[in-house]
């Protein structure tokens, strides 16, 4: 069994699911954000033999981590849906507890490409300024002026990095090296990077372990399948 | 050249004050950044986030590339602004706090502790998995929103305690038969239940490679709240075996911490179970009751000469400072 965790409405995740399934990752269980946020019965156990989690989803599907071989999480964050039912004083407590649980429960699912942690369920989600610092260290030039300048030709490019391979548009070697370096610095295996290609150079815009993987196309699907098998 | 150690937080915080006094005794230059004044600070970082300049209304500017180490016990700026009665400061203080956090993350000097490393505490069962991977035994635990699963667990393991799993503090309590009628409430939110391990409580403070162990005796389930339960709590200095001490040091390193409070429970055979690791220990609670020199160990770590060689190359430091002055 493989897992794909995604937002309730996410065409890019549907594309990914179809591709992974066609490559033989079956059964592929798709877990929507709403299932994580409410309506699921959870039991996580931690002990001498490690940690396991069993989730009974609202549609009756049972996911037992001991039967999972791997997966991809495209959800950076998921809140507790019924928080509105609590009195104001308890809401932040419930949110914090629910988040703490999701991090722990998904962390014990084996083979997730980007293991979850307190900074994000799909791997670390930094603020833009934090990504920019890491990008500068990785060797990128940062965009310092607004993108909407009409004196230059600007083209937004999305690059997907999986381990040591780059998918999507192939940037010049210096930029490719910076992409690989940023992926390593961020602690993710899978990272999407937004770049701005101008007349003169390639500049860093943003990065995230979640987001649209479609620019990686079939080669990325094949590489992910290989990584997950 | 020796650069100052920066201490960030509320100066009256007992832990902060104790470390500052210990650094003073060592003759180390210290700059205390009083977080209450942060509404008037302006912080500008270099592009990589590891350099910057902090401008203050009540003191000279600080070039962050000219700092040797940092001890940070920052409060939540929202709580601080509210406590000061100035809600209008929240936005500025929050932004500043985040920017300081970026520097604490990116700077090459030693920081006790980096913000991202402290975040394991925001999910106790996640941290518990890291603790187990690092080689410690952990109590049998179930986190669930299924009341029947809790009943089966309690029937298997015997006495059970329940407690929060996030960074929000809660009092550890025994699950009593009378609690059964309340168990259905957990269907709203997965809740943690853990086997109750009778035995000896040991708090091990790890500072770099140094280990200071304290034994805590109390009839209370949660000794931190013993007085509230009408129970007593006594503490005294103790020694742990070299194997346990080494495991605590390795665990602290594995969590990317320089300073930690490791909570152990020794079972009837003297075998250690690790309950949790506190990444920002309020160590004076133990130091005041035992006289153990924990603040001195923290100060030695911060002032250690080996740390002064770490950091930016002098040429980059000069370039960064020049850029930030402009």
HADDOCK unambig.tbl for C-alpha pairs under 7 A between the chains (distance, minus, plus):
assign (segid A and resid 41 and name CA) (segid B and resid 145 and name CA) 6.20 0.50 0.50
assign (segid A and resid 41 and name CA) (segid B and resid 146 and name CA) 6.51 0.50 0.50
assign (segid A and resid 42 and name CA) (segid B and resid 144 and name CA) 5.28 0.50 0.50
assign (segid A and resid 42 and name CA) (segid B and resid 145 and name CA) 5.94 0.50 0.50
assign (segid A and resid 42 and name CA) (segid B and resid 190 and name CA) 6.97 0.50 0.50
assign (segid A and resid 43 and name CA) (segid B and resid 142 and name CA) 6.83 0.50 0.50
assign (segid A and resid 43 and name CA) (segid B and resid 143 and name CA) 5.80 0.50 0.50
assign (segid A and resid 43 and name CA) (segid B and resid 144 and name CA) 4.38 0.50 0.50
assign (segid A and resid 43 and name CA) (segid B and resid 145 and name CA) 6.99 0.50 0.50
assign (segid A and resid 44 and name CA) (segid B and resid 142 and name CA) 5.57 0.50 0.50
assign (segid A and resid 44 and name CA) (segid B and resid 143 and name CA) 5.10 0.50 0.50
assign (segid A and resid 44 and name CA) (segid B and resid 144 and name CA) 6.25 0.50 0.50
assign (segid A and resid 45 and name CA) (segid B and resid 141 and name CA) 5.59 0.50 0.50
assign (segid A and resid 45 and name CA) (segid B and resid 142 and name CA) 4.53 0.50 0.50
assign (segid A and resid 45 and name CA) (segid B and resid 143 and name CA) 6.52 0.50 0.50
assign (segid A and resid 46 and name CA) (segid B and resid 140 and name CA) 5.82 0.50 0.50
assign (segid A and resid 46 and name CA) (segid B and resid 141 and name CA) 5.05 0.50 0.50
assign (segid A and resid 46 and name CA) (segid B and resid 142 and name CA) 6.47 0.50 0.50
assign (segid A and resid 47 and name CA) (segid B and resid 138 and name CA) 6.28 0.50 0.50
assign (segid A and resid 47 and name CA) (segid B and resid 139 and name CA) 6.27 0.50 0.50
assign (segid A and resid 47 and name CA) (segid B and resid 140 and name CA) 4.52 0.50 0.50
assign (segid A and resid 47 and name CA) (segid B and resid 141 and name CA) 6.35 0.50 0.50
assign (segid A and resid 48 and name CA) (segid B and resid 137 and name CA) 6.54 0.50 0.50
assign (segid A and resid 48 and name CA) (segid B and resid 138 and name CA) 6.93 0.50 0.50
assign (segid A and resid 93 and name CA) (segid B and resid 168 and name CA) 6.95 0.50 0.50
assign (segid A and resid 94 and name CA) (segid B and resid 189 and name CA) 6.97 0.50 0.50
assign (segid A and resid 96 and name CA) (segid B and resid 166 and name CA) 5.69 0.50 0.50
assign (segid A and resid 97 and name CA) (segid B and resid 165 and name CA) 5.95 0.50 0.50
assign (segid A and resid 97 and name CA) (segid B and resid 166 and name CA) 5.06 0.50 0.50
assign (segid A and resid 98 and name CA) (segid B and resid 189 and name CA) 6.38 0.50 0.50
assign (segid A and resid 98 and name CA) (segid B and resid 190 and name CA) 6.92 0.50 0.50
assign (segid A and resid 100 and name CA) (segid B and resid 122 and name CA) 6.22 0.50 0.50
assign (segid A and resid 100 and name CA) (segid B and resid 123 and name CA) 4.21 0.50 0.50
assign (segid A and resid 100 and name CA) (segid B and resid 165 and name CA) 6.23 0.50 0.50
assign (segid A and resid 100 and name CA) (segid B and resid 166 and name CA) 5.26 0.50 0.50
assign (segid A and resid 101 and name CA) (segid B and resid 123 and name CA) 6.80 0.50 0.50
assign (segid A and resid 101 and name CA) (segid B and resid 190 and name CA) 6.95 0.50 0.50
assign (segid A and resid 103 and name CA) (segid B and resid 123 and name CA) 6.91 0.50 0.50
assign (segid A and resid 103 and name CA) (segid B and resid 126 and name CA) 6.59 0.50 0.50
assign (segid A and resid 104 and name CA) (segid B and resid 123 and name CA) 6.66 0.50 0.50
assign (segid A and resid 104 and name CA) (segid B and resid 125 and name CA) 5.66 0.50 0.50
assign (segid A and resid 104 and name CA) (segid B and resid 126 and name CA) 4.26 0.50 0.50
assign (segid A and resid 118 and name CA) (segid B and resid 119 and name CA) 6.10 0.50 0.50
assign (segid A and resid 118 and name CA) (segid B and resid 120 and name CA) 6.45 0.50 0.50
assign (segid A and resid 118 and name CA) (segid B and resid 122 and name CA) 6.83 0.50 0.50
assign (segid A and resid 130 and name CA) (segid B and resid 102 and name CA) 6.29 0.50 0.50
assign (segid A and resid 133 and name CA) (segid B and resid 47 and name CA) 5.77 0.50 0.50
assign (segid A and resid 133 and name CA) (segid B and resid 48 and name CA) 4.15 0.50 0.50
assign (segid A and resid 133 and name CA) (segid B and resid 49 and name CA) 5.28 0.50 0.50
assign (segid A and resid 134 and name CA) (segid B and resid 48 and name CA) 6.58 0.50 0.50
assign (segid A and resid 136 and name CA) (segid B and resid 47 and name CA) 6.41 0.50 0.50
assign (segid A and resid 136 and name CA) (segid B and resid 48 and name CA) 5.41 0.50 0.50
assign (segid A and resid 137 and name CA) (segid B and resid 48 and name CA) 5.83 0.50 0.50
